[in-house]
């Protein structure tokens, strides 16, 4: 995810994180205990929320994100309208996991 995409989707990412505080704590705990993994069991708890938030983005935000998608470096495959929600759902989920990783290593008392 580019810096501009993170800025544009910042509030959407926060909404996904805040949709279930216990899932957020569980994700942080998994990251702390297991270290880097390609998949965490509790990341699935955020998938529906991420999809819902991305599908409800206003049209102006969608068009801005489509422009950002095209100019991203390294180049990405072409983004079609029907795959917009799926592509950005995964990017939002990836950012949620990254923020949980940072938060997990900042947590002092478990």
C-alpha positions as CSV (number, residue, x, y, z in Angstrom):
1,X,0.0,0.0,0.0
2,X,1.4,3.4,-0.9
3,X,1.6,6.3,1.4
4,X,-1.2,8.1,-0.3
5,X,-3.4,5.0,-0.2
6,X,-2.8,4.8,3.6
7,X,-3.7,8.4,4.0
8,X,-6.9,8.1,1.9
9,X,-7.9,4.8,3.7
10,X,-6.9,5.9,7.2
11,X,-10.3,6.2,8.6
12,X,-11.5,3.0,6.9
13,X,-8.6,1.1,8.4
14,X,-9.4,2.5,11.9
15,X,-13.0,1.5,11.5
16,X,-11.9,-2.1,10.7
17,X,-9.6,-2.2,13.7
18,X,-12.3,-0.8,16.0
19,X,-15.1,-3.1,14.9
20,X,-14.1,-5.7,17.4
21,X,-11.7,-4.9,20.3
22,X,-11.4,-8.5,21.4
23,X,-10.4,-9.6,17.9
24,X,-7.8,-6.8,17.8
25,X,-6.3,-8.0,21.1
26,X,-6.3,-11.6,20.0
27,X,-4.6,-10.6,16.7
28,X,-1.9,-8.7,18.7
29,X,-1.5,-11.7,21.0
30,X,-1.0,-14.1,18.1
31,X,1.6,-11.9,16.5
32,X,3.4,-11.6,19.8
33,X,3.4,-15.3,20.4
34,X,4.0,-16.6,16.9
35,X,6.1,-13.9,15.3
36,X,5.9,-13.4,11.6
37,X,3.4,-15.7,9.9
38,X,1.9,-15.6,6.4
39,X,-1.6,-16.0,8.0
40,X,-2.9,-15.5,11.5
41,X,-6.1,-17.3,12.6
42,X,-7.7,-14.1,13.9
43,X,-7.1,-12.1,10.8
44,X,-10.3,-13.7,9.4
45,X,-12.2,-11.8,12.0
46,X,-11.4,-8.6,10.2
47,X,-12.2,-9.7,6.6
48,X,-15.9,-9.0,6.6
49,X,-15.5,-5.6,8.2
50,X,-12.8,-4.7,5.7
51,X,-14.9,-5.8,2.8
52,X,-17.9,-3.8,4.2
53,X,-15.9,-0.6,4.7
54,X,-14.3,-0.8,1.2
55,X,-17.6,-1.5,-0.5
56,X,-19.1,1.6,1.1
57,X,-16.4,4.0,0.0
58,X,-17.8,7.1,-1.8
59,X,-17.3,7.3,-5.5
60,X,-14.8,10.2,-5.3
61,X,-12.6,8.2,-2.9
62,X,-12.9,5.1,-5.2
63,X,-11.8,7.1,-8.2
64,X,-8.8,8.6,-6.3
65,X,-7.8,5.1,-5.2
66,X,-8.0,3.9,-8.8
67,X,-5.6,6.6,-9.8
68,X,-3.3,5.7,-7.0
69,X,-3.5,2.0,-8.0
70,X,-2.4,3.0,-11.6
71,X,0.6,5.1,-10.5
72,X,1.8,2.7,-7.8
73,X,5.5,1.7,-8.0
74,X,6.2,-1.2,-8.6
75,X,3.5,-1.5,-11.2
76,X,0.3,-3.5,-10.3
77,X,-1.9,-5.4,-12.7
78,X,-4.9,-3.5,-14.1
79,X,-7.7,-2.9,-11.6
80,X,-11.1,-3.5,-13.0
81,X,-14.2,-2.1,-11.3
82,X,-15.5,-5.5,-10.3
83,X,-12.2,-6.3,-8.6
84,X,-11.9,-3.0,-6.8
85,X,-13.5,-4.2,-3.5
86,X,-11.5,-7.5,-3.4
87,X,-8.2,-5.8,-4.1
88,X,-8.6,-3.0,-1.6
89,X,-10.1,-5.3,1.0
90,X,-6.9,-7.3,1.0
91,X,-4.8,-4.1,1.2
92,X,-6.8,-2.8,4.2
93,X,-6.5,-6.2,5.9
94,X,-2.7,-6.2,5.3
95,X,-2.5,-2.7,6.9
96,X,-4.6,-3.9,9.9
97,X,-2.1,-6.7,10.4
98,X,0.8,-4.4,10.1
99,X,-0.7,-2.0,12.7
100,X,-1.4,-4.9,15.0
101,X,2.2,-6.0,14.6
102,X,3.5,-2.6,15.6
103,X,1.0,-2.4,18.5
104,X,1.9,-5.9,19.7
105,X,5.6,-5.1,20.1
106,X,4.7,-1.8,21.9
107,X,2.5,-3.6,24.4
108,X,4.2,-3.9,27.8
109,X,1.6,-5.7,29.9
110,X,-0.2,-8.7,28.4
